[in-house]
Amino acid sequence: MATIESRLEGSVTVLQVRGRLTAESGLRGAIHEAFDSGSGAIVLNLKDVTGIDSSGFAELITCESSAVRRGGRVLVCSPSPRAYEVFAVTQLNTVFRIFDTEAQALASVRAS
């Protein structure tokens, strides 16, 4: 199971996810909490994710849908090569903006 740490970088919430991302990881709650606190954008840092099962990818999609309904957005950074491959094969890389680094994701939010 994953652990999720939240921190603010200006007006952007960065969620650092560690471990295996599944539906039981609590990502949805962390996303809702961030938006309820006033964040307009969330960066999911997947650098320390050891795996993502199908329910974890479904959770990511649910979180993105929730963000769009709230007028926000979710950006993904630092996925492992295997996770990025799954994003590409499932075409989720067309749903999420994916960045190599957290710094690139934060710069993208600040530029828009």
N, C-alpha and C positions, 0 to 999 in steps of 0.2 A: 504494500500500500504506500501511497505517496504522502509526503508532508508538503505543506504549502506555507511559505513565508511571504508576507506582504510588506512592501515598503513604498513610500512615496518618492518620486523623482519629479519635483515641481508639482504639476497637476496630474501627472501620470502615475498610476499604480503599477508597480512591477510585482508580479507574482512569481516567485522562485519555486519551481516544482522539483522535488527530489523523490526518487524511487520509481515505482511502477504506477503509471497513470491508469486508473480504472474508474468506473462509475462511482465507486465507493470512496474516491479520493477526497471528496469535498470541494472539488473545483467550482462547481456551480454555486455553492454557498459563498466561496471566496469572491467570485465574480460579482454576485449580487451585493455583497457587503461593500465592495469597492465602488460600484455604481451608486449605491445608497449613500455613500460618503461623499459623493460629488465628483468622482473621477469621470472624465469623458472618454478616456482611453486607458486600456490595460495592455501591458506587455507581459506575455507569458514566456518566461525564460525556461526552456526545456533542457538546458545544458546538463543538468544532473538527473535527467529522467533515464531510468534503466530499461524501460519498456512501456509500450502503450498497447493495450489490448483493444479489441473492437468496441467494447463499452467505453473505453477512454476516448476513442475517436468520436463516438456518438456524443459523449459529454462535451467535447470541444465544439461540436456542431451546435449543440443546444446552447452553449455559452455564447457563441457567435450570434445566434438568432436572438437571444435575449439582449445582447449588446445593441444590435441593430434596432430592436423595438424601443430601446431606451435612448436612441440617438447617439450611441457610443460606438466604439470599435475595439476589437481585440486583435493585437498583433502577436505573432509568434517569433521567437528568436532562439537560435542555437540548438535546433533539433539535431539529434544524432544522424549520421548518414542513413541508417536503416529507417528511422522515423521519417526523414525527408523523403525517402524512396516511397514509403507508404502514402505520404501526403501527395506525391506526384502520381502514383498509380491510381489512387482513388479520386484524383483531380481536386483534392482539398486544397492544393496549392493555388487553385483559382478562387477559393473562398477566403482563405487567410492570406494576409501579407506576411511573408516569411523572410526573416533577416538572418544573416550569419551571426551577428553579434547584437547584444543588448544596446550598445552605443548606437548602432545603425538604426535600430527600431525607435529609440528615443529621439534621434535626430529627425526621423521621418515624421513623428508626431509633432515635434516642435516646428517643422517647416510648413506644416499644413494649417 
